[in-house]
Each structure stands twice: as structure tokens, then as C-alpha cells.
Amino acid sequence: MYNLLNEVKQIIFNVAIYIRLSKEDLDKTGDVDSLSVNNQKTVLMDYVRRHGYTLVDIYIDDGYTGTNFNRPGFKKMIKDIENGKVDMVITKDLSRLGRDYIATGEYVEKYFPLHNIRYVALLDGIDTFLDSSNNDIAPFRAVLNDIYSRDNSKKIRTALRTMQEKGKWVGGCAPFGYMPDPKNKNHLVPNENEAKIVKEIFRLAVNGMTYCQIKDKLTKENVPTMSLLRDTKRVGEKARKGIWSSKTVKGILSNELYLGDMVQNRRSRISYKIRKIVPNDKDKWIIVKNTHEPLVDKRTFDKVQKILKNCKVRPNKKVYRLLDGLLYCGNCKHKISICKPTKTGKTYMVCNYYRMYSKQHLCTSHSFNYDSLEQIILMQFKEISKKYLNYSNILEKTKMYYENVSNQNEKLGRYTDIDREIEKNKEQLDKMYLDKLEEKITEEMFTRISNKLGYKIKKLEEEKKEISKYINKNQNIKDSYEECVKLIDEFINKPTRSAMLKFIRHIEIYDNKNINIYFNFTKLNF
């Protein structure tokens, strides 16, 4: 193998040794030792010494794929080539240089000859300074190396997808609020510090705050970002400085993973050669229910989705008005925007469709005074309140219903008694088993008593389960009552944007100034 260079051995070359080892190579059965960095270095250093060449440097990329050339060691070698420090490059074989047959061919057949670089792939017998048949088949070797990477990529993707479909976490970085279980890296458990922030974000959203308002509040209160908590550098500069973004907040609030469901395959690489990651359509997501501890309940999550449906990410200078996001053109059905106040302090509205196609006259401007509209809507609210809502009656009925079903202390006491009874019966069962082993009782007697105790334990556990359901239902009623009190107060006494988003689906405004209000309810039973 080493006698291929007899024709040019009298020339002293300035050599760059290039070594690469990737994770895909570690999967090759029985070949790990021969491909190791130390093994490659030993073989190539011996080659350089035997021929008396001058070693410029050893360039190593450990843990980098061969399907692209964006590697720090390789880029440093290219820089030294262009600075005239190197005139010969050697690798253990062609696959160490790269596994993308197109890019590898570009370097071997174009780049190296253009820069007068001699390239040697030692074990493949390739030497670009020799007229050898091994050089002629180099392109075929490159294609085979590429095929190996493609097949290996398919195997890895198939294995990962199988794990995802089983609800196992296979991502590199756990979602904000979670961390890999120390006992099982494919299972997520809450990260205490991050989980508190996630829960707070959902709480703020339920109270009607928009993406921008939430991120401003978090930044102002110096709530640490994910990059600060995890000391991550692969994010934007703002996040590293503790500045939250609307995109991050929106991503958290819309992620079903916080319900305890594993959501994966939301993004993927374009191909095994192109490292760029693109979002997948939702029908390609892999969702497995109830795989880990939730950070938010389904009721809260669904409520947030409804509230934020009309909350768009807007510039920081945008001032959110009471009806912002609820206004639609009754003629063309497109959104109506609330403009910035004029110099005189007045605020007007405009149909977005008209604004985009004003020259085509597809709609009218609907340029009405916003403040007047807001007063009209509030007056309508008051009339509806007087007609349908009896504040005292609603609270009284809700409170009565809550008190009628609530025997909390009694139920909790029974729940504790059941636990003691179950434990007592289990102890008795254990004692009977020991008596049987010591032949104090017969097998027949043990079977009869154990069946009786087992049936009793089963019934107690069923009762315990029913009480648990009752307590949970009671808590939900309590939450509903407290929320009802808050909503009615917001609705009647001091209407807020949060209340508007919960009560109103949308408002249509016609060019003749007629107004239709569409509520989130169809019937009032009070």
C-alpha cells in the first residue's frame, strides 16, 4: 500500500492530516477501533514519517457527520490551504474526507487540483498525483459512501420514529418546564424552576394578557429565560440577556405537551444531507396521550386557546384597546383594525381589506370613531346585564349549588378511614398467610378467608375511587364559582379586555354603521 508514492517520494510535501469520526461510524459493527481518532492518527503519522514529509498540522473533527463539510477542523484546514501552508492532504480513506459524493467529488476533482494540492486516501489507494486505476474508481467509492450514509440515516429515523410512537422522548433538548428523568432519559419529568414559569405564563394568559404583554411582564420582572436557566448559547442574543420574545410565549401557550401528552415530530430535517430544520404539517405530528406529568389542566389549556385566538403578535408600540381583535367588517368579513390616535386624540378604525385594495374599491373604509363604538358596546352590555343577569341571584344559586354538593370534611374523613381499613385488612391477610405456612390453619380455611378479605379490600378501593371523583368535582365547582364571581364583576362593574374575549366571539360593523354582536353563548338560563 505504501509503495504507491515511489514516483514522487523525492518531493518534500507540507502535509495536513485530516481525521474525522462521527456517531454514524460508531454504529458500524466491529469497526469502531479501526476508525477511532487515535488509530487514524497512528496510521497517518506513520505514513508521514516513512516518507519524510513535513507535518503542518493534524485537523480533527470528532463527532461530525460526513454528509456535509461544515466542520471546524475541515474549515481550518481549508483556510491553511488558501494561505499556502499546505500542499498535501491525507486521510485514512475517502469516507473520512466526506460521505456526500457530490461535495467530495468537488474537493477531490476540482478544489484540490485548482490549489495544486495532492490528496491521498491511504487505505483506498487514491493519490491524485499518480496515474492510478484507484483514482478512476474514486467517484464510485464516493457514491458507495453516500449510499451508506443514506441507508444509515433511514435506519436511525425509523428507530427514532418507533420510539416516538411509543411516547418516548427522543429530542436533544427537553422542552422548557421539563427535563429527562434521571432514571430514564426517554421520560420527561417537571423541572421545578422552569415549571413554575410555565404555570405563571398560562395564568397570565387566562387573565387576558396577550403574548406581548406577557413577554414584557416577564422581562420587566427579570424572570430568567430558558437560555439563562440552562446556560444555553445556541439562541439569540436577547434571550441570553434575559429578554423574552412573543414567539417563545406563544410556543409555550400553544404546546399540547404541557397537558401531559408527548408531542414530537413537529419539525424535521429536509434530508440527511441538508441540516436545515423545517416545521412539519400538524397531520405529521406524533402525539401520544398521558406520557408524563402535566403542567396545566385541559380546561385551562382550552380556555387559553380561545382567549388568544384573537390576540395577534403585534409591535411593542401597539396599545391594546378593549375590543381589539374582535372587530370584523360586516360587508367583506375581513378584520377591522384600530388605528393609532390622531394628533387630536381621536381613534378611528379601518377595514383591512379596503386598506389593502383601496384602489379596486372592493370594500369601504368603515372609518368610524372607535371611542364612540366602545361606548355603544358597553351600553349594550349594560342593557343585556339588566335584562338577563341578576347578579345577586346568580351568585346565590351558584353558591347554593356549591354548598349542596359540598360535604368536603365528611368526605375527606371517610377517605382517610378507608385507607386505614384497607391497610388493616391487608395486615390481617398477611397474618393469615403466615398462619397457613405454620400450619395453624388449613389451606381451605386460608382460601375462604383470603377471598373474603380480598373482596372487602376491592370494595373499599372502589369506594375510595368514587370519593376521589367527588372531591375533584367539588373542587371544579368551587373554581367555577370563584371564576363566575370574578367574571360577573368584570362584566358588570368594570369591563376588561379579558371579560370581552370570554363573552364575545366577534363584532361585525357595516358601512351603514349597523352593529351585530356575536356572543360565546346562545342561551342564558338565569
Stockholm file with secondary structure:
# STOCKHOLM 1.0

chainA/1-526         MYNLLNEVKQIIFNVAIYIRLSKEDLDKTGDVDSLSVNNQKTVLMDYVRRHGYTLVDIYIDDGYTGTNFNRPGFKKMIKDIENGKVDMVITKDLSRLGRDYIATGEYVEKYFPLHNIRYVALLDGIDTFLDSSNNDIAPFRAVLNDIYSRDNSKKIRTALRTMQEKGKWVGGCAPFGYMPDPKNKNHLVPNENEAKIVKEIFRLAVNGMTYCQIKDKLTKENVPTMSLLRDTKRVGEKARKGIWSSKTVKGILSNELYLGDMVQNRRSRISYKIRKIVPNDKDKWIIVKNTHEPLVDKRTFDKVQKILKNCKVRPNKKVYRLLDGLLYCGNCKHKISICKPTKTGKTYMVCNYYRMYSKQHLCTSHSFNYDSLEQIILMQFKEISKKYLNYSNILEKTKMYYENVSNQNEKLGRYTDIDREIEKNKEQLDKMYLDKLEEKITEEMFTRISNKLGYKIKKLEEEKKEISKYINKNQNIKDSYEECVKLIDEFINKPTRSAMLKFIRHIEIYDNKNINIYFNFTKLNF
#=GR chainA/1-526 SS CGGGGGGGTTSCCEEEEEEEECHHHHTSTTCHHHHSHHHHHHHHHHHHHHHTCEEEEEEEEETCCSSCCCCHHHHHHHHHHHTTSCSEEEESSHHHHCSCHHHHHHIIIIIHHHTTCEEEETTTTEETTSCCHHHHTHHHHHHHHHHHHHHHHHHHHHHHHHHHHTTCCCCSSCCTTEEEETTEEEEEEECHHHHHHHHHHHHHHHTTCCHHHHHHHHHHTTCCCHHHHHTCCSSCHHHHTTCCCHHHHHHHHTCGGGGTCEEECSEEESCSSCCCEEECCGGGCEEESSCSCCSSCHHHHHHHHHHGGGCCCCCTTCCCCTTTTTEEETTTCCBEEECCCCTTSCCBEEEHHHHHSGGGTSSCCCCCBHHHHHHHHHHHHHHHHHHHCCHHHHHHHHHHHHHHHCCHHHHHHHHHHHHHHHHHHHHHHHHHHHHHHTTSSCHHHHHHHHHHHHHHHHHHHHHHHHHHHHHHHHHHHHHHHHHHHHHHIIIIISCCHHHHHHHEEEEEECTTCCEEEEESCSCCCC
#=GC SS_cons         CGGGGGGGTTSCCEEEEEEEECHHHHTSTTCHHHHSHHHHHHHHHHHHHHHTCEEEEEEEEETCCSSCCCCHHHHHHHHHHHTTSCSEEEESSHHHHCSCHHHHHHIIIIIHHHTTCEEEETTTTEETTSCCHHHHTHHHHHHHHHHHHHHHHHHHHHHHHHHHHTTCCCCSSCCTTEEEETTEEEEEEECHHHHHHHHHHHHHHHTTCCHHHHHHHHHHTTCCCHHHHHTCCSSCHHHHTTCCCHHHHHHHHTCGGGGTCEEECSEEESCSSCCCEEECCGGGCEEESSCSCCSSCHHHHHHHHHHGGGCCCCCTTCCCCTTTTTEEETTTCCBEEECCCCTTSCCBEEEHHHHHSGGGTSSCCCCCBHHHHHHHHHHHHHHHHHHHCCHHHHHHHHHHHHHHHCCHHHHHHHHHHHHHHHHHHHHHHHHHHHHHHTTSSCHHHHHHHHHHHHHHHHHHHHHHHHHHHHHHHHHHHHHHHHHHHHHHIIIIISCCHHHHHHHEEEEEECTTCCEEEEESCSCCCC
//
